[in-house]
């Protein structure tokens, strides 16, 4: 399994960590944190105990072909989506966790190859997003990357991919950018990172095409 060590909680003038206990050491650690924080009225809060899911840093990419004006997205089964009562096969961006000592861009190129068997010759950072502020420390760096959309079969399907060692079962599909953006705008893509990336593309698509259509 790739090495991902939870980072220590940094000191902050508005917070006091009173204790920290490792409650679970499975694929990802869960810590019990007892803490106080400064309230908006200036006083310190009572002590609170919180379960913190230690997932760490992550990356995701909007794979965009400016010549074909298309995006390449993946589909995979997600147990949490099933538990939430929605369709468990989600449309997603290629994404993954950053390993210890790994640069975010290096991690993004690795994930793109593992999940899509593709390469991006330009990356542009969009921003960083905390995926579940109430439960996890997972902070995701989101990028857009210039790719060449592969040949497809019926319904835009490219084929199957994923990291064999991790048991991934991923299907890759090419979408016209306009169609993918319309689905995101309609609320039809419940994966939050995918929606953020496609709405960013909607705002920047014209300028990105002009910039990236040149050799």
C-alpha positions, 0 to 999 in steps of 0.5 A: 500500500502506498505510504501516507502518514497523517500530518500533525495538527498545526498550532493555531492561535485560535485553537487548543488541542488538548489530546489526540488518540488514534482510534483506528488504523485501517486503510486510513487512520481515524483520530479522536481529537479533544480541542477548544477553539476561540468563539466569535465573541472572543471566549474559548469554547468548551472542550469538544471531542471530534472524530477526524478521518486522516486522508491527507492531500489529494489531486484531481484533473479536468482532462480537456482536449481543446481541439476536439472541445471534449473532456475525458471522464471516468466512471466507477462504483462507489460504495458511499454513494450507494450508502447515501441512496444514490446511483453508485456508479459515479462520473468522476475526474481522474483523482487520487491521494498524494503519497508521502514526499510526492509533488502534487503535479507528479501525483497527478501525472501518475493518477492520470496514467493509472486511471486512464492510460493517458498523458497531459502535456500542460497542467494548470492549477485551479485551486485547493478544496477541503472535501468534507470539512466536518469529518476529514482533513482531505485537501484536494488540489484541482488541475486542468490538463491538456490531453488528446482525447482517444478514439472511442466506441459507441457512446463515447466509451474508450475502454477499461483501466485502473490500477490493478494492484488496488483492484480499481475497475474504471471505465473511461468515456469522452464527453463533448465539453458542452454536454458535460458542462450542461450535466454539471449545471443541471445537478446531474453529477453528484460528485462535487469535485467533478462539478467544480471542475466542469463549472470552472471549465465553463467559465474558462473554456473559451480562453483555455481553447485559445491558449491551448489550441496553439502548438 
